[in-house]
Amino acid sequence: MKDGSIPVTQVEEIEAELTKYHIPHRIFTYEGADHSFFCDARGSYNRITAENAWKQVLELFAAKLKN
């Protein structure tokens, strides 16, 4: 993970706490993706990673925001 805004150790700590309290979660990290990889108006945009992340968002919404 290239994003300097949140170190890998902090991501691991967050995941450990979610697991500890049995909170359902899925954490994705993308090798080489920098902060704001999802924003196509920035130099850090990564199309392949953004497409995968968007797929994950849509799956989450479909599963959790059902009528």
DASUL-V913068 format. One record per residue. NEAR is the number of other ideal C-beta (glycine too) atoms within 12 Angstrom. D_CENTER is the distance of its C-alpha to the mean C-alpha in Angstrom with 1 decimal. Layout:
near=NEAR d_center=D_CENTER
near=NEAR d_center=D_CENTER
This chain:
near=22 d_center=10.6
near=19 d_center=12.6
near=23 d_center=11.1
near=13 d_center=14.1
near=15 d_center=12.9
near=19 d_center=11.5
near=15 d_center=13.2
near=17 d_center=12.2
near=11 d_center=14.9
near=17 d_center=13.3
near=20 d_center=10.1
near=16 d_center=12.7
near=15 d_center=14.8
near=19 d_center=12.4
near=20 d_center=11.9
near=15 d_center=15.7
near=15 d_center=16.6
near=16 d_center=14.7
near=15 d_center=16.5
near=11 d_center=19.7
near=11 d_center=20.0
near=8 d_center=19.1
near=13 d_center=16.3
near=11 d_center=14.6
near=17 d_center=10.9
near=16 d_center=8.4
near=22 d_center=5.8
near=23 d_center=4.5
near=23 d_center=5.8
near=24 d_center=7.8
near=15 d_center=11.4
near=13 d_center=13.0
near=27 d_center=10.4
near=22 d_center=11.5
near=20 d_center=10.6
near=20 d_center=10.9
near=29 d_center=10.3
near=25 d_center=9.8
near=18 d_center=13.3
near=15 d_center=16.2
near=9 d_center=18.6
near=13 d_center=17.5
near=11 d_center=18.5
near=22 d_center=15.0
near=19 d_center=14.1
near=25 d_center=13.2
near=16 d_center=14.4
near=16 d_center=13.6
near=28 d_center=9.9
near=24 d_center=9.8
near=18 d_center=11.9
near=20 d_center=9.8
near=25 d_center=6.7
near=20 d_center=9.6
near=15 d_center=11.1
near=20 d_center=8.5
near=18 d_center=9.0
near=14 d_center=12.6
near=15 d_center=13.0
near=17 d_center=11.7
near=13 d_center=14.2
near=12 d_center=16.8
near=12 d_center=16.8
near=13 d_center=16.7
near=10 d_center=18.5
near=7 d_center=21.5
near=5 d_center=24.9
